[in-house]
Amino acid sequence: MNVLTKTHGLLIPLIGMTLFIAGCASSPNSSQGSRIHTVNVGPKIEPLQINAGRGDEVRWMNSRSQPIAVIFPTSDDARISCRSGFKKIDSALTAVVAPHAFASMCFSEAGKYDYRIRLDENVPSAETDRIASVWIVGGGERNPKPGEAFENVTP
């Protein structure tokens, strides 16, 4: 074996591991065609319902002056392909997002993912929680069924 073959043998796994570790830190124009979708949490949460494709990254950007919490049921864990800022706490996947920061997640399976946003992460009550959804579909587009509400309104 020459030096070039040995270098290539080590370089390819290293590149693969680097891409795997980068996970949710991928660029908007990654080679896999995944996209980044942003949920802005400020005076309002926009959008409350978002469409994304499998493998796309969804980011929750905190534009508030206080930390927020983004909370998914732990049962969704097996359907998530990457996450940044989320940890298992009790029976939930939770990200505490500092002001002017974000947390992100990628979803590997199609379906509806309901989550809560706690507008004041220090007050664990329904008074500060807002319910929202991520819909994962094949190409990132979804056609609601007749009569199904799909709009950005506060529940």
N, C-alpha and C positions, 0 to 999 in steps of 0.2 A: 504494500500500500504506500502510495506517495503522500506527501504532506497535504496536498490539495484535497485528496479523498478523505483524509482524517479530519480536516477542517470542516468540510461539507457535512460529514457525519455528525459532528458536534453542533454545527451552526443551525441546521434545520430543526432539531428538537428544541434548541434554545429560542429560536424565533417563534415556534409554535407555543412554547410555554409563556413567552412574553405576551403574545396575543391573547392567550387564555386568561392570564392574570389581569390584563387590561380591562377585560369584561365591559363594564358599563362606561369605561372611559373612552370608548371608540368615537371616532369623528363622525359628523353627520353624513359624510359621503364615504362610508366604509366600503371595502371591496365586496362585502356580502350583500350590499344594497339595503342594509337596515337604515332606519331613519330615527331621528330624535324628536319626540313629542314633549311639549312642556305644559305643565299645569302650573299656572301662576297663582300663588296664595298671597293675597293682599287684603284690601278691604272686602273683596269678593274672591271666590274661587272660580277661576276660569280656565278651562271648562270643567263643569261638574261631571260630564260624561265625555269620554274621549275614545276615538277609534285608533287602533294601531295594528300593525301586522305582526305576525310571529317573528320574534327576534329583534323587533324594534325596541328602542330604549324610551322609557317614559321617565321624565324628570319632574320633580316637585320643587319649584323655586319659591323660597320664602322671601317675600317682599315686605314682610311685617317687621316691626321693631322688637318683637318678642319671639322666642323659639316656638315652633309648632311641632306636632307629632303626626306622622302619617302611619296608619295602622291597618295592616292586612291580617286576616285570620291565618294561623299557622298552617291550616289545611291547604292553602295555596302554595306552600313551599315547594312541593314536588313539581309544580307547573312553572316555576320561575328559573330562568336560565342564567341570570346574573343579577347582582344587586350591589349597590354602593350606599353605605350609610344605614342599612337595615340590619337589625339584630333580633334574635328570638328573645322575647321578653314575655314571661308567663305563657299565655296561649295565643300569642300574636307575633307577627313580624312587624317591628316598629322602628321607625327612623325619627329621631329627634333632630329637627333641622334648625340650625342657628339662623338668626336674621341675615338676609342677603347671601344665603348659601342654598345648596340643593342636595337632594338624595335621589337615587335613580334605581330603576328596576327594568329587566327585560323578561318577557313572557314567552314560554316555549310552546304553549298549547292554546288553541283557540277557545274562546268562551268569554264569559262575563266575570270580572273580578271586582267585587264590591269592597270598598275600604272606607275608613273614617279619617277625617282630618280634625285633629284637636287643635283649635286655634290658640289655646293657651295650654301648653304641654304640662304646666304645673298644676292645672285644675282638672282632675279626672272626673268630669261630669258631662252629662248629655247636653248641658247648656252651651258648652263650647265646641261640641262635635258637629261636623257636617258630613253627610253621607255622599259618596261619589262612586263612580264606576269607570273601569277601563274595559273596553270591548276589544278583544283580540280576534281578528278575522284574517283570512288568507292573505289578501292583498292590502289590508289596511282600510278597506271600505266595507261599510255595513249598510244594509237596507233594513230599516225597522219594519216589523210586521204591522199590518193595519191596526190602528188604534193604540199602538205602543208609543208611549211618550219618550221622546229623545230630544230634550232641550235643556238648556242651561238655566235651571231654576233652583232656588234653594228649597230643599224639602221642608 
